[in-house]
Every structure is written in C-alpha cells, then in structure tokens.
Amino acid sequence: MKPSSISPSRIAVKLIFFINGFVHANLAARFPRVQELFDIDNGTLGFVLLSSSVGALLAMPFTGWLIIRNGSRRITIFSIFLYCIFVPLVPLMPGLPGLVVLFFIMGLTAGMLDVSMNSQAVMVEKIHQKPIMTSFHALFSIGMVAGAFCGALFVKLETTLFIHFAVIVGMSVAAAAWARYHLIHDKPKEKEVDGPAFRLPNAAMVSIGVIAFCCMLGEGAMADWSTNYMENIAMASPALAPLGLSAFALAMTIGRFFGDGARLKFGDRKLMVMCGLISTMGIALTLLFNNPYSVIAGLFIIGIGLSSIVPIAYSIAGNSKNLPPGVGLAMVTTVGYSGFLFGPPIIGLLANWQSLRIALTVVAFLFVIMTFLSARYKSA
C-alpha cells in the first residue's frame, strides 16, 4: 500500500529543502552589504565563496561513507543545524581571514546537507513509487523565493546583518527541530554494506554529472550574482535588486512543480534538451538588455529552464541499481556541485578582471554545452 501524499516523512524532507534554500537566499541577498562591511571587491568576494566551495567538495565524496555508516537521517540533522548556526557569525568575523575560515566551515556543512537530504528524498520517492524528486527541489526554490523577499525586506528596513541572520536562523532551527522527528530512519546493517563506501564517479555517473555541472554552475551564478548584476549592471535600486533573484527562484519553483509530470510525458533526455534551450534563451535576454525589468524577465526564463535538470540527475543517481543511494548521490553531487560552488567564485574573479556581464557570458556558453550533452545523453 502506497503512503499518503502528505506523509510526515515527505513533509519533513520538503521542510529541510525549504530551510536550505531560505537560509542560502537570505545570505546571498546581503552579499553587497557583506562586501561593504569588509571592504572587499568582486574578486575578493569570489575568493571567500571559493573557500566555501572547497569545504563542500571536500565533504561531499565522504558523505556517502558517512551515510552508509550512520544513515542519512543523522547526517541531515547534524548538517542542517550546524549550517544554520554558523550564518549569524558572518558579520561578527574580525576580518577577511576569519570570514574565509567561516565560509569554509559553512561549505563543509552545506556539502554534507546537499547529499544527505537528497538521499532522504530518494528514499521517500521509492516509498511513494513514483517520480516526486522535483517536488522536493521545488521546496528549495520556494525557500529561495521567500529568502530573497525576506532579504529585500531587511534591506528596506536597514536592519543590521546580525539581527537579520539571527532572526531567519531562529525560525529555521525551530522548523528543523520539528522535521528531525519525521525523517526516515535508515541506518543500514553492517552485513548489508559491501565494497568501499568512498568511490570515485564511474562513467555513467560522470555523464549525468557533467550535465548537472553546467546546470548547477548556472544556478549558483544566478543565486549569488543576480543581485549584484541587477544593482551594478542593470542599475536597479538596492531595494529592487534582490527581486531578480526572487524572479529566478520563483521560476525554479514553478518549473519544479510541473517537472515530475513533464518527466513522465517527455522522458528524461527530451525534457533536459527543452530545458537547456529555454535557459539559453533566458540568459541571452539577461545579457543583451540593461533595463532592470528585462533582466528580471531573463532571470525568470533561466529559472524555468534550469528547474528540472538537477532533480532528474539526482533521481537517476539515487536509483542506480549498482550503487547505494547515498554513494550514487555523492558521486553526482561531487561533479555537479563543483559547478554550483566553484562557479560563483570563478565568476567573481572574471568579473573583477573584465566585467560581470562578460563573466556571465561564460555561463551562457555552458548552457549551450549542457543542451548539446543532453541531446546526446543515453541512460546507462
């Protein structure tokens, strides 16, 4: 008998996804203020984000090992609480070195959370016996929308960074405290664990991982640089600038609500190709016009295009017949999230060297590659 569509475990996992997006968007929406507070340019902010990327990529491959030994529930709870607790410390750092160290530690917890919460989502999907992965990622996007609007509100109210982050983290920790009781208990028996828990990505996982890499680099770029682009390239007001991120996150949400149905109708490969074409059109609009509202429209189209690709990749990895869900997900997230995490700091370095518009042109090129690889993709 299939469980109810509103089972507590499904709600709890969705809530974890929401918290992740909500906290991240609040932090990203205040990056211009973080730059002012620490007197750093785009290149230096890129270096700070790079430290977070290194931390996440160090954590991800070994999270599969941790999940096999402890279960994804324990790792999810551990990482979500730590990630939230560290965010309010950002404005309290004594200088740039402290900020870099803090972002590195936050990256470790974020990497663990990304793998473990998606492992929980795969288990819920298996219990429900139907594609529902995009619905979990939709909650991440809803969290991004709420976080971006929340960030814009705190900017409008001229609230200090510490008070802003303390308020949103307090709410997030309370929600996570409820979710911890309803996540799936999945600690495996030792005798069921065969082979090494830490494995390098195999050919099949690399294939889908590269597609995820291009998609997630674009997603990370929009999440971390859209507010900066709106304010400094499109010349939007400080209060209007975060709405570009809101439009992107809203589109991701809409696309992911319909993603499971579209996946059943079109199939994985055709849907990824369609999404690649849409995202390429969106970034072209964003780069070609300086008007803030044209950029908002372009970011919305990009969000629609990118919405379903990563959930498809995670579902494929988590349902691999030859790998435990945590290990398969660790492989794909290591490849894919290297784009999400390394992309924004690299864009910052390129923006400091040339301009942010030229840096995002590189993202447009990767969207073309993503579309091409999707057209050639064959499931293993």
C-alpha positions as CSV (number, residue, x, y, z in Angstrom):
1,M,0.0,0.0,0.0
2,K,1.4,3.4,-1.0
3,P,1.7,6.0,1.7
4,S,-0.3,9.2,1.8
5,S,1.0,12.0,-0.4
6,I,1.2,14.2,2.7
7,S,3.1,11.6,4.8
8,P,5.1,13.2,7.7
9,S,8.4,11.9,6.2
10,R,7.7,13.7,2.9
11,I,6.7,16.9,4.7
12,A,9.8,16.7,6.8
13,V,12.2,16.3,3.9
14,K,10.5,19.1,2.0
15,L,10.9,21.3,5.0
16,I,14.7,20.6,5.1
17,F,14.9,21.6,1.4
18,F,13.0,24.8,2.1
19,I,15.2,25.7,5.0
20,N,18.3,25.2,2.9
21,G,17.1,27.5,0.1
22,F,15.7,30.0,2.6
23,V,18.9,30.5,4.5
24,H,21.1,30.5,1.4
25,A,19.0,33.2,-0.3
26,N,19.0,35.4,2.7
27,L,22.7,35.2,2.8
28,A,23.2,35.7,-0.9
29,A,20.8,38.7,-0.9
30,R,23.1,40.5,1.6
31,F,26.4,39.9,-0.3
32,P,26.6,43.5,-1.4
33,R,26.3,44.5,2.3
34,V,28.9,41.9,3.2
35,Q,31.2,43.5,0.6
36,E,30.7,46.9,2.1
37,L,31.2,45.7,5.7
38,F,34.5,44.0,4.9
39,D,35.5,46.5,2.2
40,I,36.1,43.8,-0.5
41,D,35.6,43.8,-4.3
42,N,34.1,41.2,-6.5
43,G,37.3,39.3,-6.9
44,T,37.8,39.0,-3.1
45,L,34.2,38.0,-2.6
46,G,34.8,35.3,-5.2
47,F,37.7,34.1,-3.1
48,V,35.5,34.0,0.0
49,L,32.9,31.9,-1.9
50,L,35.8,29.7,-3.2
51,S,36.6,28.7,0.4
52,S,33.0,27.6,0.8
53,S,33.3,25.6,-2.4
54,V,36.5,23.8,-1.2
55,G,34.8,22.9,2.0
56,A,31.7,21.5,0.3
57,L,33.7,19.5,-2.3
58,L,35.9,18.0,0.5
59,A,32.8,16.9,2.4
60,M,30.6,15.6,-0.5
61,P,32.6,12.4,-1.6
62,F,32.9,11.3,2.0
63,T,29.2,12.0,2.9
64,G,28.3,8.7,1.1
65,W,30.6,6.9,3.5
66,L,29.0,8.8,6.5
67,I,25.5,7.9,5.3
68,I,26.4,4.2,5.0
69,R,27.9,4.2,8.5
70,N,25.3,6.4,10.2
71,G,22.3,6.8,8.0
72,S,21.2,9.9,6.0
73,R,18.8,11.0,8.8
74,R,21.6,11.6,11.3
75,I,23.8,13.4,8.8
76,T,20.9,15.6,7.6
77,I,20.1,16.6,11.2
78,F,23.7,17.3,12.1
79,S,24.5,19.3,9.0
80,I,21.3,21.4,8.9
81,F,21.7,22.6,12.5
82,L,25.4,23.4,12.0
83,Y,24.8,25.3,8.8
84,C,22.1,27.4,10.3
85,I,24.1,28.2,13.5
86,F,27.2,29.5,11.6
87,V,25.3,32.0,9.4
88,P,24.8,34.8,12.0
89,L,28.5,34.7,12.7
90,V,29.3,36.2,9.2
91,P,29.1,39.9,10.3
92,L,31.0,39.1,13.5
93,M,34.2,38.0,11.9
94,P,37.1,40.2,12.8
95,G,38.4,40.4,9.3
96,L,38.8,38.8,5.9
97,P,40.8,35.7,7.2
98,G,38.1,34.9,9.7
99,L,35.4,35.3,7.0
100,V,37.3,32.9,4.7
101,V,37.6,30.3,7.5
102,L,33.9,30.6,8.4
103,F,32.8,30.2,4.8
104,F,35.0,27.1,4.6
105,I,33.3,25.5,7.6
106,M,29.9,26.5,6.2
107,G,30.8,24.8,3.0
108,L,31.6,21.6,4.8
109,T,28.2,21.5,6.4
110,A,26.4,22.6,3.1
111,G,28.1,19.8,1.2
112,M,27.0,17.2,3.8
113,L,23.5,18.6,3.8
114,D,23.1,18.5,0.0
115,V,24.0,14.8,-0.2
116,S,22.1,13.6,2.9
117,M,18.9,15.5,2.3
118,N,18.7,14.2,-1.3
119,S,19.4,10.7,-0.1
120,Q,16.3,11.2,2.2
121,A,14.3,12.4,-0.8
122,V,15.3,9.3,-2.9
123,M,14.0,7.0,-0.1
124,V,10.7,8.9,0.0
125,E,10.5,8.7,-3.8
126,K,11.0,4.9,-3.6
127,I,8.3,4.6,-0.9
128,H,5.8,6.5,-3.0
129,Q,6.8,4.5,-6.1
130,K,6.5,7.5,-8.5
131,P,8.7,10.4,-9.7
132,I,8.5,13.1,-7.0
133,M,12.1,14.3,-6.8
134,T,11.4,17.7,-8.5
135,S,8.7,18.4,-5.8
136,F,11.5,18.4,-3.2
137,H,13.6,20.7,-5.2
138,A,10.6,22.9,-5.7
139,L,10.6,23.5,-1.9
140,F,14.3,24.5,-2.1
141,S,13.2,27.1,-4.7
142,I,10.3,28.2,-2.6
143,G,12.8,28.7,0.2
144,M,14.9,30.8,-2.2
145,V,11.9,32.9,-3.2
146,A,11.0,33.5,0.4
147,G,14.6,34.1,1.4
148,A,15.1,36.7,-1.4
149,F,12.0,38.6,-0.5
150,C,13.0,38.4,3.1
151,G,16.4,39.8,2.3
152,A,14.8,42.6,0.3
153,L,12.6,43.4,3.3
154,F,15.5,43.5,5.7
155,V,17.4,45.8,3.3
156,K,14.4,48.1,3.1
157,L,14.2,48.2,6.9
158,E,18.0,48.8,7.1
159,T,18.4,46.0,9.6
160,T,21.9,45.0,10.6
161,L,23.3,41.8,9.2
162,F,23.5,40.1,12.6
163,I,19.9,40.8,13.5
164,H,18.7,39.8,10.0
165,F,20.6,36.5,10.1
166,A,19.7,35.7,13.7
167,V,16.0,36.1,13.1
168,I,15.9,33.9,10.0
169,V,18.1,31.3,11.6
170,G,16.0,31.2,14.7
171,M,12.9,30.4,12.6
172,S,14.9,27.8,10.6
173,V,16.2,26.0,13.6
174,A,12.8,25.7,15.1
175,A,11.4,24.2,11.9
176,A,14.3,21.8,11.6
177,A,13.7,20.7,15.2
178,W,10.3,19.5,14.2
179,A,11.5,17.8,11.0
180,R,14.1,15.7,12.8
181,Y,11.4,13.6,14.3
182,H,9.9,12.6,11.0
183,L,12.9,11.9,8.7
184,I,13.3,8.3,7.6
185,H,15.5,6.2,9.9
186,D,17.8,4.4,7.5
187,K,20.9,3.2,9.4
188,P,21.9,0.1,7.4
189,K,23.1,-3.2,8.9
190,E,26.8,-3.7,8.7
191,K,26.4,-7.0,6.8
192,E,24.5,-5.3,4.1
193,V,27.4,-2.9,3.2
194,D,29.6,-4.4,0.5
195,G,32.6,-2.7,-1.0
196,P,34.2,0.6,-0.2
197,A,31.9,3.5,0.8
198,F,34.1,6.1,-0.8
199,R,34.2,5.6,-4.6
200,L,35.2,7.8,-7.5
201,P,32.4,8.6,-10.0
202,N,32.0,5.9,-12.7
203,A,31.5,6.6,-16.4
204,A,27.7,6.6,-16.1
205,M,27.7,9.0,-13.1
206,V,30.2,11.3,-14.8
207,S,28.0,11.5,-17.9
208,I,24.9,12.8,-15.9
209,G,27.2,14.7,-13.5
210,V,28.7,16.9,-16.3
211,I,25.1,17.9,-17.4
212,A,24.4,18.7,-13.7
213,F,27.7,20.6,-13.5
214,C,26.6,23.0,-16.3
215,C,23.2,23.4,-14.8
216,M,24.3,23.9,-11.3
217,L,27.0,26.4,-12.3
218,G,24.3,28.5,-13.9
219,E,22.1,28.1,-10.8
220,G,24.9,29.1,-8.5
221,A,25.7,32.1,-10.7
222,M,22.1,33.3,-10.6
223,A,21.8,32.7,-6.9
224,D,25.0,34.5,-5.9
225,W,25.5,37.2,-8.6
226,S,22.0,38.2,-9.8
227,T,21.6,40.8,-7.1
228,N,25.0,42.2,-7.8
229,Y,24.2,42.2,-11.6
230,M,20.9,44.0,-11.0
231,E,22.4,46.7,-8.9
232,N,25.7,47.3,-10.8
233,I,25.0,46.4,-14.4
234,A,21.2,46.9,-14.8
235,M,21.4,49.9,-12.4
236,A,18.5,48.8,-10.2
237,S,17.9,50.4,-6.8
238,P,19.1,48.5,-3.7
239,A,15.5,47.6,-2.8
240,L,14.7,46.4,-6.4
241,A,17.9,44.5,-7.0
242,P,17.0,41.3,-4.9
243,L,13.8,40.9,-6.9
244,G,15.9,39.5,-9.8
245,L,16.9,36.6,-7.5
246,S,13.2,36.3,-6.5
247,A,12.1,36.0,-10.1
248,F,14.7,33.3,-10.8
249,A,13.8,31.4,-7.7
250,L,10.0,31.7,-8.4
251,A,10.5,30.3,-11.9
252,M,12.6,27.4,-10.5
253,T,9.7,26.7,-8.2
254,I,7.0,26.8,-10.9
255,G,9.2,24.6,-13.2
256,R,9.7,22.1,-10.4
257,F,6.1,21.8,-9.5
258,F,5.4,20.7,-13.1
259,G,8.7,18.8,-13.5
260,D,7.5,15.4,-12.4
261,G,4.6,15.4,-14.9
262,A,6.8,16.7,-17.7
263,R,9.3,14.0,-17.0
264,L,6.6,11.3,-17.4
265,K,5.3,13.0,-20.6
266,F,8.5,13.8,-22.4
267,G,11.2,11.5,-20.9
268,D,14.4,12.5,-19.2
269,R,16.5,13.2,-22.4
270,K,13.9,15.3,-24.3
271,L,13.0,17.3,-21.2
272,M,16.6,18.1,-20.5
273,V,17.1,19.3,-24.1
274,M,14.0,21.5,-23.8
275,C,15.2,23.0,-20.5
276,G,18.6,23.7,-22.0
277,L,17.2,25.6,-24.9
278,I,14.9,27.7,-22.6
279,S,17.7,28.6,-20.2
280,T,20.0,29.6,-23.1
281,M,17.2,32.0,-24.3
282,G,16.8,33.4,-20.8
283,I,20.5,34.3,-20.3
284,A,20.7,35.8,-23.8
285,L,17.9,38.2,-22.8
286,T,19.6,39.0,-19.5
287,L,22.9,39.8,-21.1
288,L,21.6,41.8,-24.1
289,F,19.4,44.3,-22.2
290,N,20.3,46.7,-19.4
291,N,16.8,47.5,-18.2
292,P,16.2,46.0,-14.7
293,Y,12.8,44.6,-15.8
294,S,14.3,43.0,-18.9
295,V,16.9,41.4,-16.7
296,I,14.2,40.2,-14.2
297,A,12.3,38.6,-17.2
298,G,15.5,36.9,-18.4
299,L,16.3,35.6,-14.9
300,F,12.7,34.2,-14.7
301,I,13.2,32.3,-18.1
302,I,16.5,31.0,-16.9
303,G,14.8,29.6,-13.8
304,I,12.2,27.8,-15.9
305,G,14.9,26.3,-18.0
306,L,17.1,25.1,-15.2
307,S,14.3,23.8,-12.9
308,S,14.1,20.1,-13.8
309,I,17.6,19.1,-14.8
310,V,19.2,18.6,-11.4
311,P,16.2,16.7,-9.9
312,I,16.4,14.3,-12.9
313,A,20.2,13.9,-12.4
314,Y,19.7,13.2,-8.7
315,S,16.8,10.7,-9.3
316,I,19.0,8.8,-11.8
317,A,21.9,8.7,-9.4
318,G,19.8,7.8,-6.4
319,N,18.1,5.0,-8.2
320,S,21.2,3.4,-9.7
321,K,20.9,-0.4,-9.4
322,N,24.6,-0.9,-8.7
323,L,25.1,1.7,-6.0
324,P,23.6,2.6,-2.7
325,P,21.5,5.9,-2.9
326,G,24.0,7.8,-0.7
327,V,27.0,6.7,-2.8
328,G,25.4,7.4,-6.2
329,L,24.3,10.8,-5.0
330,A,27.7,11.6,-3.5
331,M,29.2,10.9,-7.0
332,V,26.8,13.1,-8.9
333,T,26.8,15.9,-6.3
334,T,30.6,16.0,-6.3
335,V,30.7,16.5,-10.0
336,G,27.5,18.7,-10.3
337,Y,28.0,20.8,-7.2
338,S,31.5,21.6,-8.2
339,G,29.7,23.9,-10.8
340,F,27.3,25.3,-8.2
341,L,30.1,26.0,-5.7
342,F,33.1,26.8,-7.8
343,G,31.1,28.7,-10.5
344,P,30.2,31.8,-8.4
345,P,33.8,32.5,-7.1
346,I,35.2,32.0,-10.6
347,I,32.6,34.4,-12.0
348,G,33.7,36.9,-9.3
349,L,37.3,36.6,-10.4
350,L,36.3,37.0,-14.1
351,A,34.1,40.0,-13.2
352,N,37.0,41.6,-11.3
353,W,39.3,41.0,-14.3
354,Q,36.8,42.0,-17.1
355,S,33.2,42.7,-16.1
356,L,30.3,40.8,-14.6
357,R,28.5,40.8,-18.0
358,I,31.5,39.1,-19.7
359,A,31.7,36.6,-16.8
360,L,28.1,35.6,-17.2
361,T,28.7,35.1,-21.0
362,V,30.8,32.1,-19.9
363,V,27.7,30.8,-18.2
364,A,25.7,31.2,-21.5
365,F,28.3,29.1,-23.3
366,L,28.0,26.4,-20.7
367,F,24.2,26.3,-21.2
368,V,24.9,25.6,-24.9
369,I,27.2,22.7,-23.9
370,M,24.6,21.4,-21.4
371,T,21.9,21.4,-24.2
372,F,24.3,19.5,-26.6
373,L,25.2,16.9,-24.0
374,S,21.6,16.4,-23.0
375,A,20.7,15.7,-26.6
376,R,23.5,13.0,-26.7
377,Y,22.7,11.6,-23.3
378,K,21.9,7.9,-23.1
379,S,20.8,6.3,-19.8
380,A,23.1,3.5,-18.6
